[in-house]
Amino acid sequence: MLKVGIIRCQQTEDMCPGNTDFKVAAEGKMAFENSGPVEIVGFVSCGGCPGKRAVARAKMMVERGAEAIVIGSCISKGNPIGYPCPYLQKMKECIIKKIGPDIKIIDWTH
């Protein structure tokens, strides 16, 4: 079973408890259809705009067993408020630079 760490938007965490992320991960649905059910080994926020803390948090989750880093749909799709993160691309680039190209990045959850 693939072990993942999920990074969510700090701006929307008071509107979303993350239950859909946990549900689709456990069921292997939506973003996890290719991998099947996954184990969540970490569920953290980006740290707030512009998402600089996401880099260190992604590295920490990899060090603690994450085989993939998942960018929550709150960041990539703007769920639940319909406003995707304007820092997404830069955040992803910096995460990849820090953790290396061998760790898979999944761009959404649901």
C-alpha positions, -999 to 999 in steps of 0.1 A, spaced: 0 0 0 13 34 -10 21 57 19 13 94 13 16 127 30 -11 153 22 -5 190 22 -36 211 26 -44 248 24 -42 266 58 -67 292 46 -94 267 42 -88 243 71 -114 260 92 -140 252 65 -129 216 58 -120 189 82 -104 168 55 -128 139 58 -132 136 20 -94 134 16 -93 105 41 -123 88 26 -111 88 -10 -76 78 1 -89 48 21 -112 37 -8 -86 43 -35 -109 66 -54 -106 98 -74 -69 108 -73 -60 74 -59 -77 53 -86 -43 44 -101 -27 33 -68 -57 19 -50 -62 25 -13 -34 45 3 -22 50 38 -20 86 50 12 90 71 9 128 74 -18 155 70 -4 190 73 -11 225 61 10 245 38 17 269 67 -1 298 51 6 319 21 29 317 2 33 281 12 70 281 20 65 258 50 51 231 26 86 224 15 100 215 49 68 197 58 69 176 26 105 166 34 95 157 70 67 134 58 91 117 33 116 112 61 87 96 81 77 72 54 57 90 27 63 76 -7 43 103 -24 32 138 -15 -3 148 -23 -13 184 -29 -48 188 -15 -77 198 -38 -81 229 -16 -48 241 -30 -49 228 -66 -87 231 -73 -97 257 -47 -121 234 -29 -144 244 -11 -143 281 -19 -134 279 -56 -101 298 -53 -70 277 -63 -38 287 -47 -18 312 -68 14 298 -53 8 262 -64 34 259 -92 62 275 -72 53 254 -41 54 222 -62 88 232 -78 103 239 -45 90 206 -30 104 186 -59 137 204 -56 139 196 -19 126 159 -19 140 149 -53 123 136 -84 119 100 -72 90 109 -48 58 111 -67 37 143 -65 -1 139 -68 -18 172 -77 -52 167 -61 -73 145 -38 -110 148 -48 
